[in-house]
């Protein structure tokens, strides 16, 4: 008797990004304070201004001539890191 082929397991989906293009800058900074340095590195220094609470990451990137996809990649990388007890982002705290 021939063996029945085992059903294939569904592919595991990649973890969803915590931050999307439509996430407001204010929400990003509020939920993930470790992203402040990322915004600064990309030249987006107005994270504390009044418009930041309404402006999306994509809108902020466009208005400052920043590649939104690169910014998002860096923001999500930082957001996935936890703060250590010393206040620094480090891989040992995941």
N, C-alpha and C positions, 0 to 999 in steps of 0.2 A: 504494500500500500504506500502510495506517495505521500510525502509530508505536505501539509498545507503551508503555503508561504505565510510567514508572520506579517501581520499588518504593520505598515510603517508608522512610526510615531510622528505626530505632527511636529513641524519645525518649531523650535522655541522662538518666540518673538523677542526681539531686542528690547531692553528696558526703554521705556518712553522717556523722552527728555523732560526734565522738570520745568524748563523754561522754553517757551515758544516765541515766535515772532510777534504774536499778539499779546503777550504778557506785558503788563505795564512795568515801566522801569521802577516805579515806586514799589510795586509788589515784589519785584526781584530783589531789590535792596533790603526790603523789610523782611522777607523770608530767608534770604541768603546773604547776610552782611559780608560774607567773604568774597562776594562778587564786586565789591566797590573797587578793589584793585584792578580787576579785569576791565571795568568801564574806563578807569583812568588810563590803563595801558593802551587802550584803543583810542584815547583822545576824547572820550565822552565824560567831561568833568562836571556836567550840570545835574548830577544825580540827585542833588538836594533841592533843586529849584522846584517851584510850584507846578510847572508843566510836567515834571517827571512822574507825578502821581497819575496823570492821564495819558501820557505819551507811551506808545508801545515800544518795545525794543527795536522793532523794524523802523518805526517812524523816527526814533532817535538816531538810529544808525544812518538812515537816509539823509537826515538834516545835517549830519556832521561828516558826510562823505565816507562812511565806514561800511565795509562789507558785512552785511547783517549775518550771513551764514558763518563767517569766521568768528564774529562776535558771539553768536549763539553757541558755537562749539566750545569756545573758551568759558562762557558763562556756565554752561551745563557741566563742564568739567569741574569748575570751582564749586558749583552748587552741590555736587555729589560728594565733596569732601566735607568732613565734619570738623568743627572747631575743636581743638584740644583744650584742656583745662587752662593752658597758658594763653589761649586766645589766638594762637597761630593755626593755620590750616596745615595739616600734615597727614601723610598716608597712614601713619601708625594708628590713627584714631577711627578708621572705618569700622 
